[in-house]
Amino acid sequence: MTRHVEVHVTTDSREEAEHIVDVAVASRVAAGAQISGPIVSTYWWQGEIQRNNEYLILMKTTTDRLDDLVVVVREAHSYETPEIVAVPIEGGLADYLNWITEETTVSRKGE
C-alpha cells in the first residue's frame, strides 16, 4: 500500500517558494503544493535566536518519492540548512490520495 506524506518547507521569499514548487511539481516528485505567508518563524541559529518572515510550502507526495523530493528542494533552495520535514498522511479522501500516487508515479503513460 502506498503511503503519503505532506512535506513542509520554509523559505524567505515568495519568489523562491514559487520556484521550489514549480520545480518539484514539474519533476513529478510532488503532486501539488500550497504556499502560505508570510509567516513568522522563530528558531535558534548560529548561537542566537532568529525571528524572520518566511513562506511555508506544503507539498504532497508519496514515501517512494520523498528522497527525490528532498534532493530537488535542496538543489532549488538558497538556505544552508533548509527546513524539509515530512509528516505522514494517516487518511483522507481515497480519490485524492490516489491522485497523489498517480501524479508522482515515475513512469507515466504518455509522458
C-alpha positions as CSV (number, residue, x, y, z in Angstrom):
1,M,0.0,0.0,0.0
2,T,1.3,3.4,-1.0
3,R,2.0,5.8,1.9
4,H,1.5,9.5,1.5
5,V,3.3,12.5,3.2
6,E,2.9,16.2,3.4
7,V,6.3,17.9,3.1
8,H,6.8,21.2,4.9
9,V,9.5,23.6,3.6
10,T,10.1,27.3,4.5
11,T,11.9,30.0,2.6
12,D,12.5,33.7,2.9
13,S,10.7,34.9,-0.3
14,R,7.5,34.1,-2.2
15,E,9.5,34.0,-5.5
16,E,11.8,31.3,-4.1
17,A,8.8,29.4,-2.8
18,E,7.1,29.5,-6.2
19,H,10.4,28.4,-7.9
20,I,10.7,25.4,-5.5
21,V,7.1,24.4,-6.0
22,D,7.4,24.7,-9.8
23,V,10.5,22.6,-9.9
24,A,9.0,19.9,-7.6
25,V,5.7,19.6,-9.4
26,A,7.3,19.7,-12.9
27,S,9.8,17.0,-11.8
28,R,6.8,14.9,-10.6
29,V,8.2,14.5,-7.1
30,A,5.2,16.4,-5.7
31,A,1.7,16.1,-6.9
32,G,0.8,19.6,-5.8
33,A,1.6,22.3,-3.3
34,Q,0.3,25.3,-1.4
35,I,2.2,28.4,-0.4
36,S,1.2,30.4,2.7
37,G,2.7,33.5,4.1
38,P,4.4,35.5,5.2
39,I,4.5,33.6,8.5
40,V,6.8,34.5,11.4
41,S,9.4,31.8,12.2
42,T,11.5,31.8,15.4
43,Y,14.4,29.5,15.7
44,W,17.9,29.0,17.1
45,W,20.6,29.5,14.5
46,Q,24.4,30.1,14.9
47,G,24.3,30.8,18.6
48,E,21.3,33.1,18.8
49,I,17.5,33.3,18.4
50,Q,16.4,34.4,15.0
51,R,13.0,35.7,14.0
52,N,12.1,36.2,10.4
53,N,9.2,36.4,7.9
54,E,9.1,33.2,5.8
55,Y,6.8,31.5,3.4
56,L,5.5,28.0,4.2
57,I,5.3,25.4,1.4
58,L,3.1,22.3,1.8
59,M,3.7,19.6,-0.8
60,K,2.0,16.2,-1.2
61,T,4.0,13.2,-2.3
62,T,4.5,9.5,-1.6
63,T,7.1,7.9,0.6
64,D,8.5,6.3,-2.6
65,R,9.2,9.8,-4.0
66,L,10.2,11.5,-0.7
67,D,14.0,11.2,-1.2
68,D,13.8,12.5,-4.7
69,L,11.7,15.5,-3.5
70,V,14.3,16.3,-0.8
71,V,17.1,16.3,-3.4
72,V,15.0,18.7,-5.7
73,V,14.2,21.0,-2.8
74,R,17.9,21.1,-1.6
75,E,19.1,22.0,-5.1
76,A,16.5,24.7,-5.6
77,H,16.7,26.2,-2.1
78,S,19.0,29.1,-1.0
79,Y,19.3,28.1,2.7
80,E,22.3,26.3,4.0
81,T,20.1,24.0,6.1
82,P,16.5,24.3,4.8
83,E,13.6,23.0,6.7
84,I,12.4,19.9,4.9
85,V,10.2,17.7,7.0
86,A,7.7,15.0,6.0
87,V,4.5,14.5,8.0
88,P,2.6,11.2,7.4
89,I,-0.9,11.5,6.0
90,E,-2.9,9.0,8.0
91,G,-6.0,9.1,6.0
92,G,-8.1,11.2,3.6
93,L,-10.3,11.1,0.6
94,A,-9.2,7.9,-1.3
95,D,-9.6,9.7,-4.7
96,Y,-7.3,12.5,-3.6
97,L,-4.7,10.1,-2.2
98,N,-4.8,8.1,-5.4
99,W,-4.3,11.3,-7.3
100,I,-1.1,12.0,-5.3
101,T,0.1,8.5,-6.2
102,E,-0.8,8.8,-9.9
103,E,0.9,12.2,-10.3
104,T,4.1,11.2,-8.7
105,T,4.5,7.8,-10.4
106,V,7.8,7.8,-12.2
107,S,6.8,6.0,-15.4
108,R,3.6,7.8,-16.5
109,K,1.9,6.7,-19.7
110,G,2.3,9.3,-22.5
111,E,4.9,11.4,-20.7
